[in-house]
Amino acid sequence: MIFRGEHETRYRFSRPVFLEPHLVRLTPLCNAAQKLLFFELEVSPWPAGRCDLIDASGNPAVRLWFDDLHEELVLHTRFEARTLRRNPFDYLLDPDAARLPLTLPPLTRQALAPCLPDGGCPSCGGLARELAADCDHDPVEFVRRLTDWLYANVRVDIREEPGLLPPQETLRLRLGACRDVTMVFMEVCRQAGLPARYVSGYQSGDPDQDRRDLHAWPEAYLPGAGWRGYDPTLGLATADGHLAVSAACHPDLCAPLVGTFRGAGATAELSHHIHLETEE
């Protein structure tokens, strides 16, 4: 599938401010599942400097820095990308993926350590144990059942306020934005011994939909298959209808824009607009 899009992010400040360096993560990934055909970033005001880089999680990013005082910051991206994975189950699992928790080689476990459990939500742990027992600890069946369970039991809430609900709160309310449901999926997988990470990107969705936003979904690591995406807010394994922009062990490492400004008493108003077209 071909994705063509434009994404504008605009900050208006209540008074002229000095913009500290900003990090922009809005370049679609180029990997085994998708190919970036074209990308352009326009910035107003014109930055004093720019550096294209790969961040600590392996995501493409742009670092910008500025001079003078400004009343507005506008980032406008244009992109075209092709998604390649029509079949989300085109893999042959390694023996390491035969049973939960996964038995990983030491170096692989070390590389995946940030995506494995470091504590956790008791409610997520209980759900992990229940689902794992129901499927005889089969990893592929586990992520399928987890996707179906979240789709059936957690209602999607479009919440524009920033921040994340704790996974236990999302499960208690049975309500959450896509990013909240993603965090529950990740936590349940991790407590079952299955590495999981957070993905931010675009979803093809309804072509007649007026308002678009960045979407969030999780990926689980299956030896022999690599990172594989699931979308519990839609109840499916991701394929060519999802275009990833960034992926990391923590959602803060997928933030599309990171930066601050200096100006005594100044406030900022954020707005954004996404236009997306897809073609089979």
Buried (B, 14 or more C-beta within 10 A) or exposed (E): BBBBBBBBBBBEBEEEBBBEBBBBBBBBBBBEBBBBBEBEBEBEBEBEEEEEEEBEBEBBBBBBBBEEBBBBBBBBBBBBBBBEBEEBEEBEEBEBBEBBBBEBEEEBEEEBEEBBBEEBBEBBBEBBEEBBEEBEBBBBBBBBBBBBBBBEEBEBBEBEEEEBBBBBBBBEEEBBBBBBBBBBBBBBBBBBBBBBBBBBBBBBBEEEEEEBBBBBBBBBBBBEBEBBBBBBBBEBBBBBBBBBBBBBBBBEBBBBBBBEBEBEEBEBEEEBEBEBEBEE
